[in-house]
């Protein structure tokens, strides 16, 4: 089950409070401002800064 659009609309990056978007494989949420990927495990977004993966340019 994918994340519902309503949930995606209210979620924000916990670091900068900016917008996030679903990645192409729908396995995580990306903050373009912070260059962080928040993984989704068992349909639950892990919105912890320490657990986020830093994206490379």
N, C-alpha and C positions, 0 to 999 in steps of 0.2 A: 504494500500500500504506500503510495507516494504521499508526501505532505500536502495537506489541503491548501488551496490558494489563500483562504482566509488566514491561516496560520502564517504563511509566508508574508502576507501583507502587514502583519503586526510585529513580526520579529525584526530586531535591529542588532547590529554588531555591538557586543557588550563593551568593546574597547572604545570605539569612536561614536557610537550611537547612530551610525549611518545605515544606509540601506544595504541589504544583502540580497543575493540572488542564488538560485539553485544552479549547480554546475551541470555540465552536459550529461554526465552519467547519472545524475540525480543521487549521488552518494555523499554530497556535502553542500554547504552553503558558503558562498564566497563574498567577502567584503573587499571591494575593489580599492577602497581608500587605504585600508590597513594591509592589503595583500595577504589576507589570512583565509584559510579554508577551515571551516568548522564541519567536522564529519557528522554523518547521520548514521546511527547504529540502532537497529531494530525499530526503524521509523521514528526515532527520537533524535532531534538535533542536539549535539553536545556543544552547548554555547559557553564553554569555559575557555578563557583566553590562554591559559596554560596548556590546554589540550589541543589548541588550534595548530594547524600546520602553516608555516610561512611559505607563500608562493613566490616563485622566481619570475622575473620579468622575461 
